[in-house]
Structure formats: C-alpha cells, structure tokens
Amino acid sequence: MTDTPTPAAPATVVPATVAVPAPVSEPQAVDQLPEWARTALTKANSEAAKYRTERNDAVNTVKTDLTAAFETQLAQVTAAHEATKADLAKAAVDMLKVQAALTADVPAASALEFASLLQGNTPEEITAHAAKVKALFGGVSAAPARTPAVDLSPSGDNNPLALNGDPLLESLKNKLGI
C-alpha cells in the first residue's frame, strides 16, 4: 500500500435532452375576436369585477366590525383596570390611616372613626395629621369612667347615693327638714 491517493475516474457527462416548448401563437386583440367571444369575455370580466368588489366590501366590513369590537373590549378592560387601581390606592391610604390611628395610641374601638377624620396621602402626612387631631381633641381615651353620685353637702358622708328610690328621697327630706 502506498500513501499516495489513487486518482478518481473521470466523470462522464451525459447530454440531457431538453424539451423546447412549441412556439405559442400571438394572442389576438379583443377587437379581432368574434362578437360572441367578446360578449362572453365582457360578461366574465364584469362578473369577476363584481365578485372582487363584493370581496373587498366584505373584507372591509369584517375589519371594521372586528376593530370596533376590539376597541370596545379594550376600553372596558382599561376602565376596569383603572377602577381596580383606584380602589387599591384608596385601600392603601385607608390602611395607612388606621395604622396612624393605632400608632397614636387611639383605642381600637375608636380607631376606625379616628382614621376617617385623618387627611393626607403619604404616611408622613397622615402621621402628622393624626398627631394634630389627637392634640386638638385633647387626646383620645377610652370611654370616660363613670363616677357614682356622691352627697357633697356639708353634712354628707361622701358615700355614693342612689339616684332613684328611697335613699335619695330621704336625703332630700333631711336637708329640707321635712
């Protein structure tokens, strides 16, 4: 075996037979056609034009209808999206107001009512306004503790006095000397 490659056999070229089309006769001018052929050709052209016009009108109608439907749906979705964004923003501000009320040591029972009084849109504005409102009302506390009625007369013994019934009547009679 040798290291030199052996030359390949030369490729043989086979001549291909090409079919040459027969010469086509020149088309005749429409004026040279017989009357019945011209009438049929005119009728076919008119019918094709009618169908072409109907097709174009149908395509334009469908495009217009689809565009209008798409625009309507897009407007509805956009409006719903904007409404949802507005609701979310309002809920976020309301949450900030309740947080500010609770941070200002407002009792939980009064927190929602106190929060409804607050103004502002940022946490800083709401917190500052909560401090102002709390100071304006002298601080918000739980319901005031009830103190019992006490006889504060000079001869009274500072015991709680019932506001109805015999003890009140007797106390009045004693004071009036009746």
BELSUL-V444013 format. One line per field, one symbol per residue. ss: DSSP state (H for helix, E for strand, - for the rest). phi: phi as a letter, one per 40 degrees, with the letter a starting at -180 (. if undefined). psi: psi as a letter, one per 40 degrees, with the letter a starting at -180 (. if undefined). Layout:
ss = ???
phi = ???
psi = ???
This chain:
ss = -----------------------------HHH--HHHHHHHHHHHHHHHHHHHHHHHHHHHHHHHHHHHHHHHHHHHHHHHHHHHHHHHHHHHHHHHHHHHHH----HHHHHHHHHH-----HHHHHHHHHHHHHH-------------E---------E-----HHHHHHHHHHH--
phi = .bcccccccccccbcccbccccccccccccccccdcccccccccccccccccccccccccccccccccccccccccccccccccccccccccccccccccccccgcddcbccccccccbhbbdccccccccccccccggbbcdcccbccbcccdccbfcdbccbgcdcccccccccgc
psi = iiehihiiihhhhhhihhhhiihhihiiiddeiidddddddddddddddddddddddddddddddddddddddddddddddddddddddddddddddddddddefhiddedddddeeiiieiddddddddddddddefihiihihhhihiheideiefihhieiaddddddddddef.
